């Protein structure tokens, strides 16, 4: 499960170890920016998929992505490319002019996934990843013991 980026990012312990690796071992601001972009895009797509999400919340998250990653002088440092330039055309006077739907950030999500996968492969060769595997194993053993003695259910 921790051998694949998308699965690992769903688990708090593995995403924490990966973030710590990016921040402390690599000390790479673009990698950390891609990590943040990945998380913000996950939030956006989770909001889109939730039937209880309000359009205002979805639009607010989309606007956050534009202001943090896309517009000139944005908050996070990610390499500017054709995807970013195309998205900039849909943000005028602080407002999104594109339709806010699942297709809006599809290319940006692929870009974030691809970039972060490269860093995750480096992480998998690191001492931090070995520490993560040990921690996951300890948690699995603890779960097994707690479940076996019916101290927890399922």
Beta strands, then each sheet from edge to edge (+ up, - down):
strand 1: 91-92
strand 2: 95-96
sheet 1: 1+ 2-
end
